[in-house]
Amino acid sequence: MHKTVTGLSAILLLSLLTGCCGEFFRQGSDVVGLSAQPNNTSIQPGGTQQFTATGTFSNGSTGDVTGRSTWTSSDPAIATIDSAGLATGVAFGSVTIQANCQCYTAKNALTVSSQTVSLTSITVTPANPTISVGKTQQFTATANYSNNTSSNITGSATWSSSDTTIATVTSGGLATGVAPGNTTITASSGTISGTTTLTVQ
C-alpha cells in the first residue's frame, strides 16, 4: 500500500512538473511569458480583427506564437475567433479575447459596435532619459486610438532594445544600463510601434 501511494505521489508530482508546459527541463523554445495584441479595439458586426500573440522564451528572446496559441472568445454570440487569432464581430457588445500558450494566458478586450476603433500610434515615456550603467529605467507604453482615446499597454506591448550591449529591456518595459552609449527602446503592438532613445553613461 505504501509503495502504491508513493508511486501515485511520484506520478502526480511528475504530471505537475511536466503537464503544463510539456517539458521536465525547460528548453530555449519554452514559453515563459505571453502577451497578445491589439487591446481595446472595436469592430463592426461582420468586421474582423486579427490578433497576434508574442511569447517570451526561456532563453530571453521573444517571437510570434500566434499559431501555437489556443484562442477563445468569452461570448461567441458577440464575437467569434478562429484558431489563427482572427476575430469576427457578430452582435453589439464587448468580449474578452483570450490566448493560451503552454502555461500562459493573455487577455484583451474587443468591442463590437457601430464605430470601428483602431490603434493609430504608441507613445513611449519618459522621452529620451539618461541612466548610469547598472541602473534601471521603467518605460510606459501608451496606445492611442482612432477615436481619440488612449490606454496603458505597458504589460501587453512587445519591448525591445536596438543594442542590448548598451541596455536591455524586459517584457514589462524595465530597461537596465549595460555599457555607455545610446540605444533605441521600442514598444510595439502588431504593426504599430513607438520609440524613444535611452542614453547610458
C-alpha positions as CSV (number, residue, x, y, z in Angstrom):
1,M,0.0,0.0,0.0
2,H,2.8,2.3,0.9
3,K,4.6,1.7,-2.4
4,T,1.3,2.3,-4.2
5,V,0.8,5.7,-2.5
6,T,4.5,6.6,-3.1
7,G,4.1,5.7,-6.8
8,L,1.0,7.7,-7.2
9,S,2.6,10.7,-5.5
10,A,5.6,10.5,-7.8
11,I,3.3,10.3,-10.9
12,L,1.3,13.3,-9.6
13,L,4.5,15.3,-8.9
14,L,5.8,14.5,-12.4
15,S,2.5,15.5,-14.0
16,L,2.6,18.8,-12.2
17,L,6.1,19.4,-13.4
18,T,5.6,18.3,-17.0
19,G,1.9,18.5,-17.7
20,C,1.6,22.3,-18.0
21,C,4.5,23.0,-20.4
22,G,5.2,19.5,-21.5
23,E,8.9,19.7,-20.5
24,F,10.6,18.5,-17.4
25,F,13.6,20.6,-18.2
26,R,13.0,23.9,-19.9
27,Q,14.2,24.3,-23.5
28,G,15.1,27.5,-25.2
29,S,11.8,27.4,-27.1
30,D,9.6,27.1,-23.9
31,V,7.3,30.0,-23.3
32,V,7.8,31.8,-20.0
33,G,5.6,34.8,-20.8
34,L,2.8,35.7,-23.2
35,S,1.2,38.9,-24.5
36,A,-1.5,39.5,-27.1
37,Q,-2.2,42.4,-29.4
38,P,-4.1,44.6,-30.1
39,N,-6.0,45.6,-27.0
40,N,-9.2,47.7,-26.5
41,T,-10.1,47.6,-30.2
42,S,-13.5,47.9,-31.8
43,I,-15.0,46.3,-34.9
44,Q,-18.4,46.4,-36.5
45,P,-20.7,43.3,-36.8
46,G,-19.3,41.3,-39.7
47,G,-15.9,43.0,-39.4
48,T,-12.8,41.2,-38.5
49,Q,-9.7,41.9,-36.3
50,Q,-6.5,39.9,-36.4
51,F,-5.0,39.2,-33.0
52,T,-1.4,38.1,-32.6
53,A,0.4,36.5,-29.6
54,T,4.0,37.2,-28.7
55,G,5.9,34.7,-26.4
56,T,8.8,35.4,-24.2
57,F,11.0,32.3,-24.3
58,S,13.2,30.8,-21.6
59,N,16.4,31.9,-23.4
60,G,15.3,35.5,-23.1
61,S,14.2,36.0,-26.7
62,T,10.7,36.8,-28.0
63,G,8.8,35.6,-31.0
64,D,5.4,35.2,-32.6
65,V,3.4,32.3,-31.1
66,T,0.0,33.1,-32.7
67,G,-0.2,29.7,-34.4
68,R,0.9,27.9,-31.2
69,S,-1.8,29.6,-29.1
70,T,-5.3,28.5,-28.4
71,W,-7.8,31.3,-29.0
72,T,-11.2,31.8,-27.3
73,S,-13.9,34.4,-27.0
74,S,-15.8,35.0,-23.8
75,D,-19.0,35.3,-25.7
76,P,-19.2,33.8,-29.2
77,A,-22.6,35.4,-29.6
78,I,-20.9,38.8,-29.7
79,A,-17.6,37.9,-31.4
80,T,-16.0,34.6,-32.5
81,I,-12.3,33.9,-33.0
82,D,-10.7,31.2,-35.1
83,S,-7.6,29.1,-34.4
84,A,-5.4,31.6,-36.2
85,G,-6.5,34.5,-34.0
86,L,-8.9,36.1,-36.4
87,A,-11.9,37.6,-34.6
88,T,-15.2,38.3,-36.3
89,G,-17.9,40.6,-34.9
90,V,-21.4,39.1,-34.6
91,A,-23.5,41.4,-32.5
92,F,-23.1,44.6,-30.4
93,G,-21.3,44.1,-27.1
94,S,-17.9,43.5,-25.5
95,V,-15.9,40.3,-25.1
96,T,-12.6,39.2,-23.8
97,I,-10.3,37.6,-26.3
98,Q,-8.0,35.1,-24.6
99,A,-4.8,33.5,-25.9
100,N,-3.4,30.4,-24.2
101,C,0.1,29.1,-24.9
102,Q,1.6,26.4,-22.7
103,C,1.2,27.6,-19.1
104,Y,0.4,31.2,-20.0
105,T,-2.6,33.3,-20.8
106,A,-3.1,36.8,-22.3
107,K,-6.5,38.6,-22.3
108,N,-7.5,41.5,-24.5
109,A,-10.7,43.5,-24.8
110,L,-12.7,43.6,-28.0
111,T,-15.9,45.7,-28.6
112,V,-18.4,45.2,-31.4
113,S,-20.2,48.4,-32.1
114,S,-21.3,50.7,-34.9
115,Q,-17.9,52.5,-34.6
116,T,-14.6,50.9,-35.7
117,V,-11.7,51.9,-33.4
118,S,-8.1,51.0,-34.3
119,L,-4.7,51.6,-32.8
120,T,-3.0,54.5,-34.5
121,S,0.2,55.1,-32.6
122,I,2.1,54.2,-29.4
123,T,3.9,56.7,-27.2
124,V,6.8,55.6,-25.1
125,T,7.6,57.6,-21.9
126,P,9.7,59.0,-20.4
127,A,11.2,60.5,-23.6
128,N,14.9,60.2,-24.1
129,P,16.0,59.5,-20.5
130,T,19.6,59.1,-19.3
131,I,20.7,56.4,-16.7
132,S,24.0,55.2,-15.4
133,V,25.5,51.7,-16.0
134,G,23.8,49.2,-13.8
135,K,20.8,51.4,-13.2
136,T,17.2,50.8,-14.4
137,Q,14.5,52.9,-16.1
138,Q,10.9,51.9,-16.2
139,F,9.2,52.8,-19.5
140,T,5.5,53.2,-20.2
141,A,3.7,52.4,-23.4
142,T,0.5,54.4,-24.1
143,A,-1.7,53.3,-27.0
144,N,-3.5,56.0,-29.0
145,Y,-6.7,55.0,-30.8
146,S,-8.6,56.4,-33.8
147,N,-11.5,57.6,-31.5
148,N,-9.1,59.9,-29.6
149,T,-8.9,57.7,-26.6
150,S,-5.8,56.1,-25.1
151,S,-4.8,53.3,-22.7
152,N,-1.7,51.9,-20.9
153,I,-0.4,48.8,-22.7
154,T,2.9,48.6,-21.0
155,G,2.2,45.0,-19.9
156,S,0.9,43.8,-23.3
157,A,3.3,45.6,-25.6
158,T,6.4,43.9,-27.1
159,W,9.6,45.6,-25.9
160,S,13.0,45.6,-27.5
161,S,16.3,47.4,-27.3
162,S,18.2,48.1,-30.6
163,D,21.5,47.4,-28.9
164,T,21.5,45.0,-25.9
165,T,25.2,45.6,-25.3
166,I,24.2,49.1,-24.2
167,A,20.9,48.4,-22.4
168,T,18.4,45.5,-22.1
169,V,14.7,45.8,-21.6
170,T,12.3,43.3,-20.1
171,S,8.8,42.2,-21.4
172,G,7.4,44.7,-18.9
173,G,9.4,47.7,-20.2
174,L,12.1,47.8,-17.5
175,A,15.5,48.8,-19.1
176,T,18.9,48.2,-17.5
177,G,22.0,50.0,-18.4
178,V,24.9,47.7,-19.5
179,A,27.5,50.0,-21.1
180,P,27.9,53.7,-22.1
181,G,26.1,54.7,-25.3
182,N,22.7,55.2,-26.9
183,T,20.1,52.6,-27.7
184,T,16.5,52.8,-29.1
185,I,13.8,51.4,-26.9
186,T,10.8,50.2,-28.9
187,A,7.3,49.2,-27.7
188,S,5.1,47.6,-30.4
189,S,1.7,46.1,-30.8
190,G,1.1,44.3,-34.0
191,T,2.4,46.6,-36.8
192,I,2.3,49.7,-34.7
193,S,5.3,50.8,-32.6
194,G,6.7,53.7,-30.6
195,T,10.3,54.5,-29.7
196,T,12.5,56.6,-27.5
197,T,16.2,56.9,-27.1
198,L,17.9,55.7,-23.9
199,T,21.3,57.1,-23.0
200,V,23.6,55.1,-20.7
201,Q,26.5,56.9,-19.1
